[in-house]
Amino acid sequence: MKNIVIIGCGSGIGLATAKELHKTHQVLGISRTKTSEIDNLNIQFYEKNILTDSLEDITFPEKIDGLVYAPGSINLKPFNRLTEEDFRNDFEINVLGAVKIIQKLLSNLKKSDNASIVLFSSVAAKTGMPFHASIATSKAAIEGLTKSLAAELAAQKIRVNAIAPSLTDTPLASQLLSSEERREASAKRHPLQKIGQPEEIAKMVVFLLSESGSWITGQTIGIDGGIGSLKI
């Protein structure tokens, strides 16, 4: 049974991943929010903010086979309304939080025979979209981090990959999907005419953590309804 650590397991894709894994793996989850759904899962849970709270009281497994960093942000504004603080906050949530937990758990990951780190980018990192300057900047940094770490850690048999979703039906995107009209318009922007579901993304996370994904590293995998590569 593998030991998996999920950061941001309180909702959305992180929660969907915990639901996929908790029956067959030892899962340790950290999130700043706790929902009733977490109580129904067989996981070791800590309610903490990865950026500001100490993690010293958490007993992590000596060997960690998988690390998923799922926190994110959706900060959509015209460029002239974005502040330095907006850019800083998005970078801290999306990039520095990942750096912090990877550095902390790197020695644990090295003890696994086939460890896997899964990070999250966004379709906006490679596809120019208006009002996405701040989030696209931080997610592009995640893609750079993914490739650099994958190269550096390959000798230790630690794989590093990222997933780049488009709009997914999570609490983080609730304002963008707050009415049927908005949901329909968002779906129509995608070639497959639908909005992503967190369970769809979670299944790719599970694949990248598994032995089936053992020859995949340094990749950013788009799960985006086709919007990142197709024009229809």
N, C-alpha and C positions, 0 to 999 in steps of 0.2 A: 504494500500500500504506500503510495507516494505522499510526501509532505508538500503541500501547496500553500503558499501565502498569497492572499488577495488583498490588495490595498484598494479601498473604495468599494467594499462589498455591500454597502448599506442600501443601494438602490441601483436601478438601471442595469448596465452591462455587467458590472461587478457582482451584483446580486444574482443575475441570471447565471453567471459563471459558477457562483457558489452553489446554486441549486443543481447545476449539472454535475458537480464534482463531489458533493458532500457525502454521498452514499458509498462511494468507491475510493475515496482518498481522505487523508487526514488534512483538514482545511483549517488554517488559522486566518481569520479575517480582521482587518482594521478599517474602521470608517468613523467619520465624525458624526454620522447619524445612525441611529438604530431603529429599525422598524419591527413590527410584530412578525414579519416574515422571517427575520433573522432568528427569532426565538424558535421557529419551527424547524430549523436546520441543525444538523449534527456537526456544528463547527465550534471552534474556540474563538470567541469574539472579544475584541477590545474597542471600546468607543473612544477614539482619539483623533485629533487632527495631526496628520503626518507632518505638517509643516511647523507646527508650534509646540506640540506636546512631546515630552520625553518618552522614549520607548524602552527605557532601562528596566522597567518593571515587567516587561513581556519576556516570557521564556520561549524563545524560538526553538524549533527542532534543531538538533545538532547538524542534521543533514536536511537540506531543502532541495527538492527536485523541481519545483516550479515557483516562479514569482510573477504575479500579474499586477501591473500598476494601472488602475482604471479611473482614478479621478480625472476630471476634465472641467472645461468651462466653455460657455457660449456667450461671448461678449461681442455683440454685433453693433457697431456704430460707424458713422462716416469717419474717415480718417481725421478730419479736422476737429472732431469732438473726442477723439481718443487722447488720453493723457499719458504721461510717462508712467503714472501709477497703474493705469490699465494694462500697459505692456508688462510692467513689473509683476503685477498680480497674476496675469495669465502665465508668464514664464515660471513663476514660483510654483503654481499649481501643477502645470503640465510637465515641467522639466526638472526643476530643482527638487521637487518631492520625489521624483523617480530616482534622481542621482543619490539622494539621501538614503533611500531604502536599499538601493543596489549596493552602495558602499558598505552599509551596515551588514548586509547578509551575504556578501561575496564569499567570505570564507566558508559559510554554510553551503552555498551553492557549489563550491569547488569539491565538496565531499560527495556529491552525487555523480553517478556514472554518466548521466545524460540529463543535465539540468537545462531548463528552458526559462527564459525571461520573455514576457509578452508586454509590450508597451502599446500606447495608442496615439496614432496620428489622426489626421482628418483628411477627407477628400479636398478640403480647401488648401492644404499645404502645396498641392501640385496643380490645382485647377483654380485659376484666378476667379475670385468671387467678390463682388463689391461688399464693403462693410466688414470684411473678414481680416483686416490687416493685422490686428493684434493676435487673434487666435491662430491665423495661418503662420505667423512668425514663430510662435512657440511650438506649434506642431511640426514645422519644418525642422526645428532644432531637435525634436524627438527622432525624426528620420535620420538626421546626421548622427545622433547619439547611437541609434540602433546599428548603423553600419560600422561605426568606430568600435563599439563594444563587441560586436560580433567578430570583428577581426582580431581584437585583442584577447578575447576569451576563448577563441576556438581551440587553442592548445589545451585548455582545461576542460574541453568538451561541454562548454556552456553555450547554448544557442541563444541568440537574441533576435527577435523579430517584432515588427509592429503591425498593427491593423489600422487601416484608414477607413472608417465608416463615413457615410453621408448621414443625413438627418435620420435619427433613430428615435423611436417612440419611448422616451425615457422621461423621468421627472425633470431632468436638465433642459429638455427641449419643450417643456409644457407650454411656455408662452408662445412658442412658434406654432404650436398645434392646439391652440386654445378654442378653436371653433371648427365646425365641419367644413366651412369654406376654406379656412387656412390649411386644414389637413388635405383637402382635395387639391388645392393649388400646389402644395408641397409635393404631393404624390405625382402630379402631372409634370413636374420639373424633371423627373427621373425617367429614363427610357423604359424601365419596367413598370412604371405607373403605380408605384407603391412606396410607402415609407418603411424603413428598416425596423425590424423588431429586435429587442435585446437578446432574445433567445437565438436568433440567427447568428449574431456576432459571437455569442458565448460558445456556440458549437465550433467556431473556428479557433477560439482560444483553447478549448479542450483539445482540438486536433494538434495545435502547435505545442502543447504541453506533453502530448503522448508520444509513444514510440513510433507511431505512424508518421510523425513529423520530424523524425530524427535526422533527416538529411536536408533540413531547411534552416538556414540562418542568414542574417543580414538582409532580410526581405521586408518590404512594406507591402502588405496585401490589402488591396482595395475591396471593400464590401459595401457597395455604394449604389446599387440599382442601375449601374451603367453610366451614371452621370459624370464620372471622372474620366471616361475614355470614349464615350460614344456621343455622336450628335445625330439625333433623329428628328 
